[in-house]
Amino acid sequence: MTYHNVSTVSGLFDGDPDQMQRILGQEGGLLYFTEEGGVNAGVHARDELGRFFTIFESPVFSDETTGLSFSPDGKHMYCAFQVNGILYDITRSDGLSFDAKSLDVKYHSVSNRRLNSQWIGL
């Protein structure tokens, strides 16, 4: 196992990476993470070569993306924009699984706003 220390201080993202999810059972899988606010609010991923991928970004919301989780079958990725109270159910357009398991590494405050369900296909 090799450990690499990487920082976002260089300006790659406006905020810090927040919640992280790792694809299990795959060699060289992706590490999914949410953005802690800024213009890159959304879900991003990084592979073992250090390349970053954007799964989705919001064109309108710039607050914190939170609640990153996956359905038990791995075919649905869930996340929310914390302040706006919008919950997303993201699926792949090819119908395949994200092959991820949930691991909540940070707790957040909860708004009293009603959550609106949205669907986005990748």
Secondary structure as the mmCIF struct_conf table of DSSP 4:
data_model
#
loop_
_struct_conf.conf_type_id
_struct_conf.id
_struct_conf.beg_label_comp_id
_struct_conf.beg_label_asym_id
_struct_conf.beg_label_seq_id
_struct_conf.end_label_comp_id
_struct_conf.end_label_asym_id
_struct_conf.end_label_seq_id
BEND BEND1 THR A 8 THR A 8
TURN_TY1_P TURN_TY1_P1 VAL A 9 LEU A 12
BEND BEND2 PHE A 13 GLY A 15
STRN STRN1 PRO A 17 ARG A 22
STRN STRN2 ILE A 23 ILE A 23
BEND BEND3 GLY A 25 GLN A 26
TURN_TY1_P TURN_TY1_P2 GLU A 27 GLY A 28
STRN STRN3 LEU A 31 GLU A 35
BEND BEND4 GLY A 37 GLY A 38
TURN_TY1_P TURN_TY1_P3 VAL A 39 ASN A 40
STRN STRN4 GLY A 42 ARG A 46
TURN_TY1_P TURN_TY1_P4 GLU A 48 LEU A 49
STRN STRN5 PHE A 52 GLU A 57
BEND BEND5 PRO A 59 VAL A 60
BEND BEND6 ASP A 63 ASP A 63
STRN STRN6 THR A 65 PHE A 70
TURN_TY1_P TURN_TY1_P5 PRO A 72 ASP A 73
BEND BEND7 GLY A 74 GLY A 74
STRN STRN7 MET A 77 PHE A 81
TURN_TY1_P TURN_TY1_P6 GLN A 82 GLY A 85
STRN STRN8 ILE A 86 THR A 91
TURN_TY1_P TURN_TY1_P7 SER A 93 ASP A 94
STRN STRN9 ALA A 100 ALA A 100
BEND BEND8 ASN A 112 ARG A 113
HELX_LH_PP_P HELX_LH_PP_P1 ARG A 114 LEU A 115
STRN STRN10 ASN A 116 GLY A 121
#
